[in-house]
């Protein structure tokens, strides 16, 4: 009996630790929920869900001007597992027509294999189909950076895995390279990871081109 009790306690503790790890951006989610309580966004918009590449997109409103209504819910330096954890609160409740996802880059930096991330993508897609019928998922590919140069091949592997599934996909990797194959050096802020203003011009152009072509 004691062994069963110990095993149960270990299982509960492991689940609590996993939950605590996944909810480290809870304050940001609560802030979004407070914002929504004051003015709930209309259903049927384009929803952007993902990590800091979305969260730090300061020109989002002006870059999306003239396009169908869009909502940015980037948070923290999130992972796909965290996007799944907050799915009900940050995706399903908005009932979007389109969901643009930028996840995977931080996942790789934490040591997660491309195959595991691709499996989580499948889970996200399945939940979207079930909870928001008719919504379309767009995967925004993991982009390169100077800071994560060592992960470049894994980024490409992840992007290839998800593109190979046949869903909507935006190449956010190759546009940041020069014709000679070297990564642009002047598109990052001081941390050499996040994009600067010039970098976001490229980033936004890729998004806008897709929206203009596919989103009606």
WORA-V212850 format. One record per residue. RES is the residue in one letter. PHI is phi as a letter, one per 20 degrees, with the letter a starting at -180 (999 if undefined). OMEGA is omega as a letter, one per 20 degrees, with the letter a starting at -180 (* if undefined). D_CENTER is the distance of its C-alpha to the mean C-alpha in Angstrom with 2 decimals. Layout:
BEGIN
res & phi & omega & d_center
RES & PHI & OMEGA & D_CENTER
RES & PHI & OMEGA & D_CENTER
END
This chain:
BEGIN
res & phi & omega & d_center
X & 999 & r & 44.34
X & f & r & 43.27
X & f & r & 41.15
X & f & a & 39.41
X & f & r & 38.84
X & f & r & 37.45
X & f & r & 35.09
X & f & r & 33.91
X & f & r & 33.40
X & f & r & 31.42
X & f & r & 29.17
X & f & a & 28.64
X & f & r & 28.07
X & f & r & 25.45
X & f & r & 23.58
X & f & r & 23.91
X & f & r & 22.71
X & f & r & 19.58
X & f & r & 18.95
X & f & r & 19.73
X & f & a & 17.29
X & f & a & 14.41
X & d & a & 15.55
X & f & r & 15.92
X & d & a & 13.90
X & g & a & 16.17
X & f & r & 17.89
X & f & r & 14.95
X & f & r & 14.43
X & f & r & 18.21
X & f & r & 18.33
X & f & a & 16.15
X & f & r & 18.47
X & f & r & 21.46
X & f & r & 20.43
X & f & a & 20.11
X & f & r & 23.51
X & e & r & 25.08
X & b & a & 23.72
X & f & r & 21.64
X & f & r & 19.64
X & f & r & 21.20
X & f & r & 19.96
X & n & r & 19.02
X & e & r & 16.75
X & e & r & 13.63
X & d & r & 10.70
X & d & a & 7.65
X & c & a & 5.14
X & r & a & 2.60
X & e & a & 5.08
X & f & r & 8.41
X & f & r & 8.19
X & e & a & 7.60
X & g & a & 9.75
X & e & a & 12.44
X & f & a & 12.75
X & f & a & 16.30
X & e & a & 17.57
X & g & a & 15.07
X & f & a & 18.04
X & f & r & 20.44
X & f & a & 18.22
X & e & a & 17.62
X & f & r & 21.30
X & n & r & 23.30
X & d & r & 20.46
X & g & a & 19.84
X & g & a & 18.74
X & c & a & 15.11
X & c & a & 13.38
X & d & r & 10.77
X & c & r & 9.40
X & f & a & 7.26
X & b & r & 8.79
X & l & r & 10.33
X & d & a & 9.26
X & f & r & 7.20
X & d & r & 6.95
X & f & r & 6.52
X & f & r & 10.00
X & f & r & 9.41
X & f & r & 7.20
X & f & a & 10.28
X & f & a & 12.61
X & d & a & 11.90
X & g & a & 11.67
X & f & a & 15.15
X & e & a & 14.93
X & d & r & 11.72
X & c & a & 11.60
X & g & a & 15.06
X & f & a & 17.11
X & e & a & 16.14
X & l & a & 17.15
X & f & r & 15.24
X & e & a & 16.56
X & c & r & 13.39
X & c & r & 9.73
X & e & a & 7.48
X & d & r & 4.04
X & d & r & 2.64
X & b & r & 3.20
X & p & a & 6.97
X & f & r & 8.65
X & f & r & 9.42
X & g & r & 10.26
X & f & a & 12.72
X & f & r & 14.12
X & e & r & 14.99
X & n & a & 16.92
X & f & a & 15.13
X & f & r & 16.39
X & g & a & 14.59
X & f & r & 16.48
X & f & r & 15.27
X & f & r & 11.52
X & f & r & 12.66
X & f & r & 14.58
X & f & r & 11.82
X & g & r & 10.16
X & f & r & 13.70
X & f & r & 13.92
X & f & a & 11.01
X & f & r & 12.71
X & f & r & 16.02
X & f & r & 15.32
X & f & a & 14.17
X & f & a & 17.40
X & f & a & 19.44
X & e & r & 18.39
X & c & a & 17.61
X & g & r & 20.09
X & n & a & 19.79
X & f & a & 16.18
X & d & a & 14.57
X & d & r & 11.16
X & d & r & 10.00
X & e & r & 8.02
X & e & a & 7.56
X & g & r & 9.23
X & f & a & 9.06
X & e & a & 11.50
X & e & r & 14.70
X & b & r & 16.21
X & f & a & 19.69
X & f & a & 18.80
X & d & r & 17.06
X & g & a & 19.61
X & f & a & 20.57
X & e & a & 17.27
X & g & a & 17.58
X & f & r & 19.12
X & f & r & 16.64
X & f & r & 13.80
X & f & r & 16.10
X & f & r & 16.87
X & f & a & 13.36
X & g & a & 12.89
X & f & r & 16.39
X & f & a & 15.93
X & f & r & 13.20
X & f & a & 15.08
X & f & r & 18.16
X & f & r & 17.24
X & n & r & 18.16
X & e & r & 15.35
X & f & a & 14.04
X & b & r & 12.63
X & d & r & 12.37
X & f & r & 13.86
X & d & a & 12.29
X & d & a & 14.46
X & f & a & 18.08
X & f & a & 18.38
X & e & r & 18.42
X & d & r & 21.49
X & f & r & 25.10
X & g & a & 27.53
X & e & r & 28.99
X & n & r & 25.77
X & e & a & 25.19
X & f & r & 22.04
X & g & a & 22.57
X & d & a & 23.59
X & d & a & 23.67
X & d & a & 20.08
X & c & r & 18.98
X & f & a & 19.99
X & g & a & 22.30
X & f & r & 19.90
X & m & r & 19.36
X & d & a & 15.63
X & e & a & 14.27
X & f & r & 15.33
X & e & a & 18.50
X & g & r & 19.79
X & f & r & 20.80
X & f & a & 17.50
X & f & r & 15.78
X & f & r & 18.53
X & f & a & 17.48
X & g & a & 13.75
X & f & r & 14.89
X & f & r & 17.54
X & f & r & 15.35
X & f & a & 13.44
X & f & a & 16.87
X & g & r & 18.60
X & f & a & 16.48
X & g & a & 16.88
X & f & a & 20.57
X & e & a & 21.11
X & d & a & 19.50
X & e & a & 18.82
X & d & * & 22.14
END
